[in-house]
């Protein structure tokens, strides 16, 4: 039987990031639909983070 490798913390970091992003985006929403869009952005925050990091490094041009 193979040993199972347990990775730790990745899900917790994403979960806390999601909660923080949702609070931020929904808190700054001026209408209901901007709040809905804020929720979608909160789900996708890692993609925004990676894209902005690559743009900063000049890799995604």
C-alpha distance matrix in Angstrom:
0.0 3.8 6.6 9.1 12.4 15.3 18.7 21.6 25.1 25.6 26.0 28.3 30.4 30.9 31.7 34.3 35.7 36.0 37.9 40.1 40.9 41.7 44.0 45.7 46.2 47.2 49.4 51.3 51.7 55.3 54.8 52.2 51.1 50.6 48.4 46.4 46.2 45.2 42.2 41.1 41.6 39.5 36.6 37.1 37.9 35.1 36.6 40.0 38.8 37.2 40.2 42.7 40.8 40.9 44.6 45.3 43.8 45.7 42.7 43.2 46.7
3.8 0.0 3.8 6.3 9.2 12.4 15.5 18.6 22.2 22.5 23.3 25.7 27.5 28.0 29.1 31.6 32.8 33.4 35.4 37.4 38.1 39.1 41.5 43.0 43.5 44.7 46.9 48.6 49.2 52.8 52.4 50.1 48.8 48.2 46.1 44.1 43.7 42.6 39.8 38.7 38.9 36.8 34.0 34.2 34.9 31.9 33.4 36.8 35.4 33.7 36.8 39.2 37.2 37.4 41.0 41.7 40.1 42.1 39.1 39.7 43.3
6.6 3.8 0.0 3.7 6.3 9.3 12.7 15.5 19.2 19.9 20.9 22.9 24.8 25.6 26.7 28.9 30.3 31.1 32.9 34.8 35.8 36.9 39.0 40.6 41.4 42.6 44.5 46.4 47.1 50.8 50.6 48.4 47.3 46.5 44.3 42.5 42.2 40.8 38.1 37.2 37.2 34.9 32.3 32.7 33.0 30.1 31.9 35.1 33.5 32.1 35.4 37.5 35.4 35.9 39.6 40.0 38.5 40.7 37.9 38.7 42.3
9.1 6.3 3.7 0.0 3.8 6.2 9.6 12.5 16.1 16.6 17.3 19.5 21.4 22.1 23.1 25.5 26.8 27.5 29.3 31.3 32.2 33.3 35.4 37.0 37.7 38.9 40.9 42.8 43.4 47.1 46.9 44.6 43.6 42.8 40.5 38.8 38.5 37.1 34.3 33.5 33.6 31.3 28.6 29.1 29.5 26.7 28.6 31.8 30.4 29.1 32.4 34.5 32.6 33.2 36.8 37.3 36.1 38.3 35.6 36.1 39.8
12.4 9.2 6.3 3.8 0.0 3.8 6.5 9.7 13.2 13.7 15.1 17.2 18.7 19.6 21.0 23.1 24.2 25.3 27.2 28.9 29.8 31.2 33.3 34.6 35.4 36.9 38.7 40.5 41.3 45.1 45.1 43.1 42.0 40.9 38.7 37.2 36.7 35.1 32.6 31.7 31.4 29.1 26.7 26.9 27.0 24.0 26.0 29.1 27.3 26.0 29.5 31.4 29.4 30.0 33.7 34.0 32.7 35.1 32.5 33.2 36.9
15.3 12.4 9.3 6.2 3.8 0.0 3.8 6.3 9.9 10.8 11.9 13.7 15.5 16.7 17.7 19.7 21.1 22.2 23.9 25.6 26.8 28.1 30.0 31.4 32.5 33.8 35.5 37.4 38.4 42.1 42.2 40.2 39.3 38.2 35.8 34.5 34.1 32.3 29.8 29.2 29.0 26.4 24.2 24.7 24.6 21.9 24.3 27.2 25.4 24.6 28.1 29.8 27.9 29.0 32.5 32.7 31.8 34.3 32.0 32.5 36.3
18.7 15.5 12.7 9.6 6.5 3.8 0.0 3.7 6.9 7.4 9.3 11.1 12.3 13.5 15.1 16.9 17.9 19.3 21.2 22.6 23.7 25.2 27.2 28.3 29.4 31.0 32.6 34.3 35.4 39.2 39.5 37.7 36.7 35.3 33.2 32.0 31.3 29.4 27.1 26.5 25.9 23.4 21.4 21.7 21.2 18.5 21.0 23.7 21.7 21.0 24.6 26.1 24.2 25.5 28.9 29.0 28.3 30.8 28.6 29.2 33.0
21.6 18.6 15.5 12.5 9.7 6.3 3.7 0.0 3.7 5.9 7.7 8.3 9.7 11.7 12.9 14.1 15.6 17.3 18.8 20.0 21.5 23.1 24.7 25.9 27.4 28.9 30.2 32.1 33.4 37.2 37.7 36.0 35.4 33.8 31.4 30.6 30.2 27.9 25.7 25.6 24.8 21.9 20.4 21.1 20.2 17.8 20.8 23.1 20.9 20.8 24.5 25.6 23.8 25.6 28.8 28.6 28.2 31.0 29.2 29.7 33.5
25.1 22.2 19.2 16.1 13.2 9.9 6.9 3.7 0.0 3.8 5.6 5.1 6.1 8.7 9.8 10.6 12.1 14.1 15.4 16.4 18.0 19.8 21.2 22.3 23.9 25.5 26.7 28.5 30.0 33.8 34.4 32.9 32.4 30.7 28.3 27.7 27.2 24.7 22.7 22.9 21.9 18.8 17.8 18.5 17.2 15.2 18.6 20.4 18.2 18.6 22.3 23.1 21.5 23.7 26.7 26.3 26.4 29.2 27.8 28.1 31.8
25.6 22.5 19.9 16.6 13.7 10.8 7.4 5.9 3.8 0.0 3.8 5.4 5.2 6.3 8.6 10.1 10.6 12.2 14.4 15.4 16.3 18.1 20.1 21.0 22.1 23.8 25.4 27.0 28.2 32.0 32.5 30.9 30.0 28.3 26.2 25.4 24.6 22.4 20.4 20.1 19.1 16.3 14.9 15.3 14.3 11.9 15.0 17.2 15.3 15.4 19.0 20.2 18.8 20.7 23.7 23.8 23.8 26.5 24.8 24.8 28.5
26.0 23.3 20.9 17.3 15.1 11.9 9.3 7.7 5.6 3.8 0.0 3.8 5.5 5.1 6.0 8.6 9.7 10.3 12.2 14.1 15.0 16.1 18.2 19.7 20.6 21.9 23.7 25.5 26.4 30.2 30.4 28.5 27.8 26.4 24.1 23.0 22.7 20.6 18.1 18.1 17.7 14.7 13.0 14.2 13.8 12.2 15.3 17.5 16.3 16.9 20.1 21.4 20.7 22.6 25.4 25.7 26.2 28.6 26.9 26.5 30.0
28.3 25.7 22.9 19.5 17.2 13.7 11.1 8.3 5.1 5.4 3.8 0.0 3.8 5.4 5.0 6.1 8.4 9.7 10.6 12.1 13.9 15.2 16.5 18.2 19.7 20.8 22.1 24.2 25.6 29.3 29.8 28.1 27.9 26.3 23.7 23.2 23.1 20.5 18.2 18.9 18.2 14.8 14.0 15.5 14.4 13.4 17.0 18.5 16.9 18.2 21.5 22.1 21.4 23.8 26.3 26.2 27.0 29.7 28.4 28.1 31.6
30.4 27.5 24.8 21.4 18.7 15.5 12.3 9.7 6.1 5.2 5.5 3.8 0.0 3.8 5.4 5.3 6.0 8.5 10.0 10.5 11.9 14.0 15.4 16.3 17.9 19.7 20.8 22.5 24.0 27.8 28.6 27.4 26.9 24.9 22.6 22.4 21.7 19.0 17.3 17.8 16.4 13.2 12.9 13.7 11.9 10.7 14.4 15.6 13.5 15.0 18.3 18.7 17.8 20.5 22.9 22.6 23.4 26.2 25.1 25.0 28.4
30.9 28.0 25.6 22.1 19.6 16.7 13.5 11.7 8.7 6.3 5.1 5.4 3.8 0.0 3.8 5.6 5.0 6.0 8.6 9.8 10.2 11.9 14.1 15.0 15.9 17.6 19.3 20.8 21.9 25.7 26.2 24.7 23.9 22.1 20.0 19.4 18.6 16.2 14.3 14.3 13.2 10.2 9.3 10.2 9.1 8.1 11.7 13.2 12.0 13.4 16.4 17.2 17.0 19.3 21.6 21.9 22.9 25.3 24.0 23.3 26.7
31.7 29.1 26.7 23.1 21.0 17.7 15.1 12.9 9.8 8.6 6.0 5.0 5.4 3.8 0.0 3.8 5.4 5.0 6.3 8.6 9.8 10.5 12.4 14.2 15.2 16.2 17.8 20.0 20.9 24.6 25.0 23.2 22.9 21.4 18.7 18.2 18.2 15.7 13.3 14.2 13.7 10.2 9.5 11.7 11.0 11.1 14.5 15.7 14.9 16.8 19.5 20.2 20.3 22.8 24.8 25.1 26.4 28.7 27.6 26.7 29.9
34.3 31.6 28.9 25.5 23.1 19.7 16.9 14.1 10.6 10.1 8.6 6.1 5.3 5.6 3.8 0.0 3.8 5.4 5.1 6.1 8.5 9.8 10.7 12.2 14.1 15.3 16.2 18.4 20.0 23.7 24.5 23.2 23.3 21.3 18.7 18.9 18.8 15.7 14.0 15.4 14.4 10.7 11.3 13.2 11.4 12.0 15.6 16.0 14.7 17.2 19.9 19.8 19.9 22.8 24.6 24.3 25.9 28.5 27.8 27.1 30.3
35.7 32.8 30.3 26.8 24.2 21.1 17.9 15.6 12.1 10.6 9.7 8.4 6.0 5.0 5.4 3.8 0.0 3.8 5.5 5.1 6.0 8.4 9.9 10.4 11.9 13.8 15.0 16.5 18.1 21.8 22.8 21.9 21.5 19.2 17.0 17.3 16.5 13.4 12.2 13.2 11.4 8.1 9.2 10.3 7.9 8.7 12.3 12.3 11.1 13.8 16.3 16.1 16.5 19.4 20.9 20.8 22.6 25.0 24.5 23.7 26.7
36.0 33.4 31.1 27.5 25.3 22.2 19.3 17.3 14.1 12.2 10.3 9.7 8.5 6.0 5.0 5.4 3.8 0.0 3.8 5.5 5.1 5.9 8.5 9.8 10.4 11.7 13.6 15.3 16.2 19.9 20.4 18.9 18.5 16.6 14.2 14.0 13.6 10.8 8.9 10.1 9.2 5.4 6.2 8.5 7.4 9.1 12.1 12.4 12.3 15.0 17.0 17.3 18.3 20.8 22.2 22.6 24.5 26.5 25.8 24.4 27.3
37.9 35.4 32.9 29.3 27.2 23.9 21.2 18.8 15.4 14.4 12.2 10.6 10.0 8.6 6.3 5.1 5.5 3.8 0.0 3.8 5.5 5.1 6.2 8.6 10.0 10.5 11.7 14.2 15.3 19.0 19.6 18.2 18.5 16.7 13.8 14.2 14.6 11.4 9.6 12.0 11.4 7.6 9.2 11.9 10.7 12.7 15.7 15.6 15.4 18.3 20.3 20.2 21.2 24.0 25.1 25.3 27.4 29.5 29.1 27.8 30.6
40.1 37.4 34.8 31.3 28.9 25.6 22.6 20.0 16.4 15.4 14.1 12.1 10.5 9.8 8.6 6.1 5.1 5.5 3.8 0.0 3.8 5.5 5.2 6.2 8.6 10.0 10.4 12.4 14.3 18.0 19.3 18.7 19.0 16.5 14.0 15.2 15.0 11.4 10.8 13.1 11.5 8.1 10.7 12.5 10.2 12.5 15.5 14.5 13.9 17.3 19.1 18.3 19.3 22.5 23.3 23.0 25.4 27.6 27.6 26.5 29.2
40.9 38.1 35.8 32.2 29.8 26.8 23.7 21.5 18.0 16.3 15.0 13.9 11.9 10.2 9.8 8.5 6.0 5.1 5.5 3.8 0.0 3.8 5.5 5.0 6.0 8.3 9.6 10.7 12.2 15.9 17.1 16.5 16.2 13.6 11.6 12.6 11.7 8.1 8.1 9.9 7.8 5.0 8.3 9.5 7.3 10.4 12.8 11.5 11.6 15.1 16.4 15.7 17.3 20.2 20.7 20.9 23.4 25.3 25.3 23.8 26.2
41.7 39.1 36.9 33.3 31.2 28.1 25.2 23.1 19.8 18.1 16.1 15.2 14.0 11.9 10.5 9.8 8.4 5.9 5.1 5.5 3.8 0.0 3.8 5.4 5.3 5.7 7.9 9.8 10.5 14.2 14.7 13.6 13.7 11.6 8.9 9.8 10.0 6.5 5.6 8.5 7.8 5.0 8.0 10.4 9.6 12.8 14.8 13.9 14.8 18.0 19.0 18.8 20.6 23.3 23.7 24.2 26.8 28.4 28.2 26.4 28.8
44.0 41.5 39.0 35.4 33.3 30.0 27.2 24.7 21.2 20.1 18.2 16.5 15.4 14.1 12.4 10.7 9.9 8.5 6.2 5.2 5.5 3.8 0.0 3.8 5.8 5.4 5.6 8.4 10.0 13.4 14.7 14.1 15.0 12.7 9.9 11.9 12.4 8.8 8.8 12.1 11.2 8.6 11.8 14.0 12.6 15.7 18.0 16.6 17.0 20.5 21.6 20.8 22.5 25.5 25.7 25.7 28.5 30.4 30.5 28.9 31.2
45.7 43.0 40.6 37.0 34.6 31.4 28.3 25.9 22.3 21.0 19.7 18.2 16.3 15.0 14.2 12.2 10.4 9.8 8.6 6.2 5.0 5.4 3.8 0.0 3.8 5.7 5.2 6.3 8.8 12.3 14.2 14.5 14.9 11.9 10.1 12.5 12.0 8.2 9.6 12.3 10.4 8.7 12.4 13.6 11.6 14.9 16.8 14.8 15.1 18.8 19.5 18.2 20.2 23.2 23.0 22.9 25.9 27.7 28.2 26.6 28.6
46.2 43.5 41.4 37.7 35.4 32.5 29.4 27.4 23.9 22.1 20.6 19.7 17.9 15.9 15.2 14.1 11.9 10.4 10.0 8.6 6.0 5.3 5.8 3.8 0.0 3.8 5.5 5.3 6.3 10.0 11.5 11.6 11.5 8.4 6.9 9.2 8.3 4.7 7.0 9.4 7.7 7.2 10.9 11.9 10.7 14.4 15.6 13.5 14.8 18.3 18.4 17.5 20.0 22.6 22.1 22.6 25.7 27.0 27.4 25.3 27.1
47.2 44.7 42.6 38.9 36.9 33.8 31.0 28.9 25.5 23.8 21.9 20.8 19.7 17.6 16.2 15.3 13.8 11.7 10.5 10.0 8.3 5.7 5.4 5.7 3.8 0.0 3.8 5.4 5.1 8.6 9.3 8.9 9.8 7.5 4.7 7.6 8.4 5.4 6.8 10.1 9.8 9.0 12.2 14.1 13.5 17.2 18.4 16.8 18.2 21.7 21.8 21.1 23.7 26.2 25.8 26.4 29.5 30.7 30.9 28.8 30.5
49.4 46.9 44.5 40.9 38.7 35.5 32.6 30.2 26.7 25.4 23.7 22.1 20.8 19.3 17.8 16.2 15.0 13.6 11.7 10.4 9.6 7.9 5.6 5.2 5.5 3.8 0.0 3.8 5.6 8.4 10.4 10.9 12.5 10.0 7.8 11.2 11.8 8.8 10.4 13.7 12.9 11.8 15.3 17.0 15.8 19.4 20.9 18.8 19.8 23.4 23.7 22.4 24.8 27.6 27.1 27.2 30.4 31.9 32.5 30.6 32.2
51.3 48.6 46.4 42.8 40.5 37.4 34.3 32.1 28.5 27.0 25.5 24.2 22.5 20.8 20.0 18.4 16.5 15.3 14.2 12.4 10.7 9.8 8.4 6.3 5.3 5.4 3.8 0.0 3.8 6.4 9.3 10.9 11.8 8.6 8.0 11.5 11.2 8.6 11.4 13.9 12.5 12.5 16.1 17.1 15.7 19.4 20.4 17.8 19.0 22.6 22.3 20.9 23.5 26.2 25.2 25.4 28.8 29.9 30.8 28.8 30.1
51.7 49.2 47.1 43.4 41.3 38.4 35.4 33.4 30.0 28.2 26.4 25.6 24.0 21.9 20.9 20.0 18.1 16.2 15.3 14.3 12.2 10.5 10.0 8.8 6.3 5.1 5.6 3.8 0.0 3.8 5.7 7.3 8.1 5.2 5.1 8.7 8.7 7.2 10.1 12.5 11.9 12.6 15.7 16.8 16.3 20.1 20.6 18.3 20.2 23.6 23.0 22.0 25.0 27.3 26.2 26.9 30.3 31.1 31.7 29.3 30.4
55.3 52.8 50.8 47.1 45.1 42.1 39.2 37.2 33.8 32.0 30.2 29.3 27.8 25.7 24.6 23.7 21.8 19.9 19.0 18.0 15.9 14.2 13.4 12.3 10.0 8.6 8.4 6.4 3.8 0.0 3.8 7.1 8.5 6.5 7.5 10.8 11.1 10.6 13.4 15.5 15.2 16.2 19.2 20.2 19.9 23.7 23.9 21.5 23.6 26.9 25.9 24.9 28.0 30.2 28.8 29.5 33.0 33.6 34.4 31.8 32.6
54.8 52.4 50.6 46.9 45.1 42.2 39.5 37.7 34.4 32.5 30.4 29.8 28.6 26.2 25.0 24.5 22.8 20.4 19.6 19.3 17.1 14.7 14.7 14.2 11.5 9.3 10.4 9.3 5.7 3.8 0.0 3.8 5.5 5.3 6.4 8.9 10.0 10.5 12.6 14.5 15.2 16.4 18.8 20.1 20.5 24.3 24.3 22.3 24.8 27.8 26.8 26.3 29.5 31.4 30.1 31.3 34.7 35.0 35.5 32.7 33.5
52.2 50.1 48.4 44.6 43.1 40.2 37.7 36.0 32.9 30.9 28.5 28.1 27.4 24.7 23.2 23.2 21.9 18.9 18.2 18.7 16.5 13.6 14.1 14.5 11.6 8.9 10.9 10.9 7.3 7.1 3.8 0.0 3.8 5.5 5.0 6.4 8.7 9.6 10.7 12.7 14.2 15.2 17.1 18.8 19.7 23.5 23.6 22.1 24.7 27.6 26.9 26.7 29.9 31.7 30.8 32.2 35.3 35.8 35.8 33.0 34.1
51.1 48.8 47.3 43.6 42.0 39.3 36.7 35.4 32.4 30.0 27.8 27.9 26.9 23.9 22.9 23.3 21.5 18.5 18.5 19.0 16.2 13.7 15.0 14.9 11.5 9.8 12.5 11.8 8.1 8.5 5.5 3.8 0.0 3.8 5.1 4.9 6.1 8.4 9.7 10.6 12.2 14.0 15.5 16.7 18.0 21.6 21.2 19.9 22.8 25.4 24.3 24.5 27.8 29.2 28.3 30.0 33.1 33.2 33.1 30.1 31.1
50.6 48.2 46.5 42.8 40.9 38.2 35.3 33.8 30.7 28.3 26.4 26.3 24.9 22.1 21.4 21.3 19.2 16.6 16.7 16.5 13.6 11.6 12.7 11.9 8.4 7.5 10.0 8.6 5.2 6.5 5.3 5.5 3.8 0.0 3.8 5.4 4.9 6.0 8.6 9.8 10.2 12.0 14.3 15.1 15.7 19.4 19.2 17.3 20.0 22.9 21.8 21.6 24.9 26.5 25.5 26.9 30.1 30.4 30.6 27.8 28.7
48.4 46.1 44.3 40.5 38.7 35.8 33.2 31.4 28.3 26.2 24.1 23.7 22.6 20.0 18.7 18.7 17.0 14.2 13.8 14.0 11.6 8.9 9.9 10.1 6.9 4.7 7.8 8.0 5.1 7.5 6.4 5.0 5.1 3.8 0.0 3.8 5.4 4.8 6.3 8.8 9.7 10.3 12.6 14.3 14.9 18.7 19.0 17.6 19.9 22.9 22.5 22.3 25.3 27.3 26.7 27.9 30.9 31.6 31.7 29.0 30.4
46.4 44.1 42.5 38.8 37.2 34.5 32.0 30.6 27.7 25.4 23.0 23.2 22.4 19.4 18.2 18.9 17.3 14.0 14.2 15.2 12.6 9.8 11.9 12.5 9.2 7.6 11.2 11.5 8.7 10.8 8.9 6.4 4.9 5.4 3.8 0.0 3.8 5.3 5.1 6.5 8.7 9.8 11.0 12.8 14.3 17.8 17.9 17.1 19.7 22.3 21.9 22.3 25.3 26.9 26.5 28.2 31.0 31.5 31.1 28.3 29.7
46.2 43.7 42.2 38.5 36.7 34.1 31.3 30.2 27.2 24.6 22.7 23.1 21.7 18.6 18.2 18.8 16.5 13.6 14.6 15.0 11.7 10.0 12.4 12.0 8.3 8.4 11.8 11.2 8.7 11.1 10.0 8.7 6.1 4.9 5.4 3.8 0.0 3.8 5.4 5.1 6.2 8.6 10.0 10.7 12.1 15.6 15.1 14.0 16.9 19.4 18.5 19.0 22.1 23.5 23.0 24.8 27.6 27.9 27.6 24.7 26.1
45.2 42.6 40.8 37.1 35.1 32.3 29.4 27.9 24.7 22.4 20.6 20.5 19.0 16.2 15.7 15.7 13.4 10.8 11.4 11.4 8.1 6.5 8.8 8.2 4.7 5.4 8.8 8.6 7.2 10.6 10.5 9.6 8.4 6.0 4.8 5.3 3.8 0.0 3.8 5.4 5.0 6.1 8.7 9.8 10.1 13.9 14.3 12.8 15.1 18.1 17.8 17.7 20.6 22.5 22.2 23.4 26.3 27.1 27.0 24.5 26.2
42.2 39.8 38.1 34.3 32.6 29.8 27.1 25.7 22.7 20.4 18.1 18.2 17.3 14.3 13.3 14.0 12.2 8.9 9.6 10.8 8.1 5.6 8.8 9.6 7.0 6.8 10.4 11.4 10.1 13.4 12.6 10.7 9.7 8.6 6.3 5.1 5.4 3.8 0.0 3.8 5.4 5.0 6.5 8.9 10.0 13.4 14.1 13.7 15.8 18.5 18.7 19.2 21.7 23.6 23.8 25.1 27.7 28.7 28.1 25.7 27.7
41.1 38.7 37.2 33.5 31.7 29.2 26.5 25.6 22.9 20.1 18.1 18.9 17.8 14.3 14.2 15.4 13.2 10.1 12.0 13.1 9.9 8.5 12.1 12.3 9.4 10.1 13.7 13.9 12.5 15.5 14.5 12.7 10.6 9.8 8.8 6.5 5.1 5.4 3.8 0.0 3.8 5.3 5.2 6.5 8.7 11.8 11.7 11.7 14.4 16.5 16.4 17.5 20.1 21.4 21.7 23.5 25.9 26.5 25.6 23.0 25.0
41.6 38.9 37.2 33.6 31.4 29.0 25.9 24.8 21.9 19.1 17.7 18.2 16.4 13.2 13.7 14.4 11.4 9.2 11.4 11.5 7.8 7.8 11.2 10.4 7.7 9.8 12.9 12.5 11.9 15.2 15.2 14.2 12.2 10.2 9.7 8.7 6.2 5.0 5.4 3.8 0.0 3.8 5.4 5.0 5.9 9.4 9.4 8.4 11.1 13.6 13.4 14.0 16.7 18.4 18.5 20.0 22.6 23.3 22.8 20.3 22.3
39.5 36.8 34.9 31.3 29.1 26.4 23.4 21.9 18.8 16.3 14.7 14.8 13.2 10.2 10.2 10.7 8.1 5.4 7.6 8.1 5.0 5.0 8.6 8.7 7.2 9.0 11.8 12.5 12.6 16.2 16.4 15.2 14.0 12.0 10.3 9.8 8.6 6.1 5.0 5.3 3.8 0.0 3.8 5.4 5.3 8.7 10.2 9.7 11.2 14.0 14.8 15.2 17.2 19.4 20.0 21.1 23.4 24.8 24.2 22.1 24.5
36.6 34.0 32.3 28.6 26.7 24.2 21.4 20.4 17.8 14.9 13.0 14.0 12.9 9.3 9.5 11.3 9.2 6.2 9.2 10.7 8.3 8.0 11.8 12.4 10.9 12.2 15.3 16.1 15.7 19.2 18.8 17.1 15.5 14.3 12.6 11.0 10.0 8.7 6.5 5.2 5.4 3.8 0.0 3.8 5.8 8.1 9.2 10.2 11.8 13.8 14.8 16.1 17.8 19.5 20.6 22.1 23.9 25.1 23.9 21.9 24.5
37.1 34.2 32.7 29.1 26.9 24.7 21.7 21.1 18.5 15.3 14.2 15.5 13.7 10.2 11.7 13.2 10.3 8.5 11.9 12.5 9.5 10.4 14.0 13.6 11.9 14.1 17.0 17.1 16.8 20.2 20.1 18.8 16.7 15.1 14.3 12.8 10.7 9.8 8.9 6.5 5.0 5.4 3.8 0.0 3.8 5.6 5.6 6.7 9.0 10.5 11.1 12.8 14.7 16.0 17.0 18.8 20.6 21.5 20.3 18.1 20.7
37.9 34.9 33.0 29.5 27.0 24.6 21.2 20.2 17.2 14.3 13.8 14.4 11.9 9.1 11.0 11.4 7.9 7.4 10.7 10.2 7.3 9.6 12.6 11.6 10.7 13.5 15.8 15.7 16.3 19.9 20.5 19.7 18.0 15.7 14.9 14.3 12.1 10.1 10.0 8.7 5.9 5.3 5.8 3.8 0.0 3.8 5.4 5.1 6.1 8.7 9.9 10.6 12.2 14.3 15.3 16.4 18.4 19.9 19.1 17.4 20.1
35.1 31.9 30.1 26.7 24.0 21.9 18.5 17.8 15.2 11.9 12.2 13.4 10.7 8.1 11.1 12.0 8.7 9.1 12.7 12.5 10.4 12.8 15.7 14.9 14.4 17.2 19.4 19.4 20.1 23.7 24.3 23.5 21.6 19.4 18.7 17.8 15.6 13.9 13.4 11.8 9.4 8.7 8.1 5.6 3.8 0.0 3.8 5.4 5.0 6.2 8.5 9.9 10.5 12.2 14.1 15.2 16.5 18.2 16.9 15.7 18.8
36.6 33.4 31.9 28.6 26.0 24.3 21.0 20.8 18.6 15.0 15.3 17.0 14.4 11.7 14.5 15.6 12.3 12.1 15.7 15.5 12.8 14.8 18.0 16.8 15.6 18.4 20.9 20.4 20.6 23.9 24.3 23.6 21.2 19.2 19.0 17.9 15.1 14.3 14.1 11.7 9.4 10.2 9.2 5.6 5.4 3.8 0.0 3.8 5.4 5.3 6.1 8.5 9.9 10.6 12.2 14.1 15.4 16.3 14.8 12.9 15.9
40.0 36.8 35.1 31.8 29.1 27.2 23.7 23.1 20.4 17.2 17.5 18.5 15.6 13.2 15.7 16.0 12.3 12.4 15.6 14.5 11.5 13.9 16.6 14.8 13.5 16.8 18.8 17.8 18.3 21.5 22.3 22.1 19.9 17.3 17.6 17.1 14.0 12.8 13.7 11.7 8.4 9.7 10.2 6.7 5.1 5.4 3.8 0.0 3.8 5.6 5.2 6.1 8.5 9.9 10.5 12.1 14.2 15.2 14.5 12.5 15.0
38.8 35.4 33.5 30.4 27.3 25.4 21.7 20.9 18.2 15.3 16.3 16.9 13.5 12.0 14.9 14.7 11.1 12.3 15.4 13.9 11.6 14.8 17.0 15.1 14.8 18.2 19.8 19.0 20.2 23.6 24.8 24.7 22.8 20.0 19.9 19.7 16.9 15.1 15.8 14.4 11.1 11.2 11.8 9.0 6.1 5.0 5.4 3.8 0.0 3.8 5.5 5.3 6.1 8.6 9.9 10.5 12.4 14.2 13.7 12.7 15.7
37.2 33.7 32.1 29.1 26.0 24.6 21.0 20.8 18.6 15.4 16.9 18.2 15.0 13.4 16.8 17.2 13.8 15.0 18.3 17.3 15.1 18.0 20.5 18.8 18.3 21.7 23.4 22.6 23.6 26.9 27.8 27.6 25.4 22.9 22.9 22.3 19.4 18.1 18.5 16.5 13.6 14.0 13.8 10.5 8.7 6.2 5.3 5.6 3.8 0.0 3.8 5.5 5.0 6.1 8.6 9.8 10.6 12.1 10.9 10.1 13.5
40.2 36.8 35.4 32.4 29.5 28.1 24.6 24.5 22.3 19.0 20.1 21.5 18.3 16.4 19.5 19.9 16.3 17.0 20.3 19.1 16.4 19.0 21.6 19.5 18.4 21.8 23.7 22.3 23.0 25.9 26.8 26.9 24.3 21.8 22.5 21.9 18.5 17.8 18.7 16.4 13.4 14.8 14.8 11.1 9.9 8.5 6.1 5.2 5.5 3.8 0.0 3.8 5.4 5.2 6.2 8.6 9.9 10.4 9.4 7.5 10.4
42.7 39.2 37.5 34.5 31.4 29.8 26.1 25.6 23.1 20.2 21.4 22.1 18.7 17.2 20.2 19.8 16.1 17.3 20.2 18.3 15.7 18.8 20.8 18.2 17.5 21.1 22.4 20.9 22.0 24.9 26.3 26.7 24.5 21.6 22.3 22.3 19.0 17.7 19.2 17.5 14.0 15.2 16.1 12.8 10.6 9.9 8.5 6.1 5.3 5.5 3.8 0.0 3.8 5.4 5.0 6.1 8.6 9.7 10.1 8.9 11.2
40.8 37.2 35.4 32.6 29.4 27.9 24.2 23.8 21.5 18.8 20.7 21.4 17.8 17.0 20.3 19.9 16.5 18.3 21.2 19.3 17.3 20.6 22.5 20.2 20.0 23.7 24.8 23.5 25.0 28.0 29.5 29.9 27.8 24.9 25.3 25.3 22.1 20.6 21.7 20.1 16.7 17.2 17.8 14.7 12.2 10.5 9.9 8.5 6.1 5.0 5.4 3.8 0.0 3.8 5.4 5.1 6.3 8.6 8.8 9.0 11.9
40.9 37.4 35.9 33.2 30.0 29.0 25.5 25.6 23.7 20.7 22.6 23.8 20.5 19.3 22.8 22.8 19.4 20.8 24.0 22.5 20.2 23.3 25.5 23.2 22.6 26.2 27.6 26.2 27.3 30.2 31.4 31.7 29.2 26.5 27.3 26.9 23.5 22.5 23.6 21.4 18.4 19.4 19.5 16.0 14.3 12.2 10.6 9.9 8.6 6.1 5.2 5.4 3.8 0.0 3.8 5.4 5.1 6.0 5.2 5.5 8.7
44.6 41.0 39.6 36.8 33.7 32.5 28.9 28.8 26.7 23.7 25.4 26.3 22.9 21.6 24.8 24.6 20.9 22.2 25.1 23.3 20.7 23.7 25.7 23.0 22.1 25.8 27.1 25.2 26.2 28.8 30.1 30.8 28.3 25.5 26.7 26.5 23.0 22.2 23.8 21.7 18.5 20.0 20.6 17.0 15.3 14.1 12.2 10.5 9.9 8.6 6.2 5.0 5.4 3.8 0.0 3.8 5.4 5.0 6.0 5.3 7.0
45.3 41.7 40.0 37.3 34.0 32.7 29.0 28.6 26.3 23.8 25.7 26.2 22.6 21.9 25.1 24.3 20.8 22.6 25.3 23.0 20.9 24.2 25.7 22.9 22.6 26.4 27.2 25.4 26.9 29.5 31.3 32.2 30.0 26.9 27.9 28.2 24.8 23.4 25.1 23.5 20.0 21.1 22.1 18.8 16.4 15.2 14.1 12.1 10.5 9.8 8.6 6.1 5.1 5.4 3.8 0.0 3.8 5.5 7.8 8.6 10.1
43.8 40.1 38.5 36.1 32.7 31.8 28.3 28.2 26.4 23.8 26.2 27.0 23.4 22.9 26.4 25.9 22.6 24.5 27.4 25.4 23.4 26.8 28.5 25.9 25.7 29.5 30.4 28.8 30.3 33.0 34.7 35.3 33.1 30.1 30.9 31.0 27.6 26.3 27.7 25.9 22.6 23.4 23.9 20.6 18.4 16.5 15.4 14.2 12.4 10.6 9.9 8.6 6.3 5.1 5.4 3.8 0.0 3.8 5.6 8.0 9.8
45.7 42.1 40.7 38.3 35.1 34.3 30.8 31.0 29.2 26.5 28.6 29.7 26.2 25.3 28.7 28.5 25.0 26.5 29.5 27.6 25.3 28.4 30.4 27.7 27.0 30.7 31.9 29.9 31.1 33.6 35.0 35.8 33.2 30.4 31.6 31.5 27.9 27.1 28.7 26.5 23.3 24.8 25.1 21.5 19.9 18.2 16.3 15.2 14.2 12.1 10.4 9.7 8.6 6.0 5.0 5.5 3.8 0.0 3.8 5.8 6.5
42.7 39.1 37.9 35.6 32.5 32.0 28.6 29.2 27.8 24.8 26.9 28.4 25.1 24.0 27.6 27.8 24.5 25.8 29.1 27.6 25.3 28.2 30.5 28.2 27.4 30.9 32.5 30.8 31.7 34.4 35.5 35.8 33.1 30.6 31.7 31.1 27.6 27.0 28.1 25.6 22.8 24.2 23.9 20.3 19.1 16.9 14.8 14.5 13.7 10.9 9.4 10.1 8.8 5.2 6.0 7.8 5.6 3.8 0.0 3.8 6.1
43.2 39.7 38.7 36.1 33.2 32.5 29.2 29.7 28.1 24.8 26.5 28.1 25.0 23.3 26.7 27.1 23.7 24.4 27.8 26.5 23.8 26.4 28.9 26.6 25.3 28.8 30.6 28.8 29.3 31.8 32.7 33.0 30.1 27.8 29.0 28.3 24.7 24.5 25.7 23.0 20.3 22.1 21.9 18.1 17.4 15.7 12.9 12.5 12.7 10.1 7.5 8.9 9.0 5.5 5.3 8.6 8.0 5.8 3.8 0.0 3.8
46.7 43.3 42.3 39.8 36.9 36.3 33.0 33.5 31.8 28.5 30.0 31.6 28.4 26.7 29.9 30.3 26.7 27.3 30.6 29.2 26.2 28.8 31.2 28.6 27.1 30.5 32.2 30.1 30.4 32.6 33.5 34.1 31.1 28.7 30.4 29.7 26.1 26.2 27.7 25.0 22.3 24.5 24.5 20.7 20.1 18.8 15.9 15.0 15.7 13.5 10.4 11.2 11.9 8.7 7.0 10.1 9.8 6.5 6.1 3.8 0.0
